[in-house]
Amino acid sequence: MKEIDAGAIVMGDSLGQVASQTLLNINSEVRGINTVILRPLIGYDKEEIMQIAKAIGTYDLSNLPAIGCTALPKKVVTEADIALTDRYSEACDIEGLADASAAGIGRLS
């Protein structure tokens, strides 16, 4: 975001589509991020999101195999422990992880 001087981050969250997408978890994910985060799909269900993706030409892209974290929890957490989340965040090099992730993606034109 900083590299391209973007004014916001756009996320693809859909509230409740999966067990981990609760308000508490979404809030936990963005703690310490001091920028505008847009979530245009937050109120749509899966079928509506699929229709939108087809209409704007991103549906095939969204069905590509995921490249990223393959660590999966044994049990889905629906109510994140904010204090624990904060401790994990403090122990990580968030800026370094973000830079490494950004370096590996393509740009939308």
Residue pairs with C-beta under 8 A, 6 or more apart in sequence:
1 8
1 9
1 35
3 102
4 107
7 36
8 35
8 36
8 37
8 38
9 33
9 35
9 36
9 37
9 38
10 37
10 38
10 39
10 40
11 37
11 38
11 39
12 39
12 41
12 49
13 21
13 26
13 39
13 41
13 42
14 21
14 41
14 42
14 44
14 45
14 46
14 49
15 21
15 22
15 23
15 26
15 42
15 43
16 22
17 45
17 46
17 49
18 76
19 76
19 78
20 76
20 77
20 78
22 78
22 79
24 78
24 79
24 80
24 82
25 77
25 78
25 79
25 80
27 80
27 82
28 80
28 82
28 85
29 80
30 37
31 82
31 85
31 86
31 89
32 86
32 89
32 94
41 49
41 52
44 52
50 59
53 59
53 62
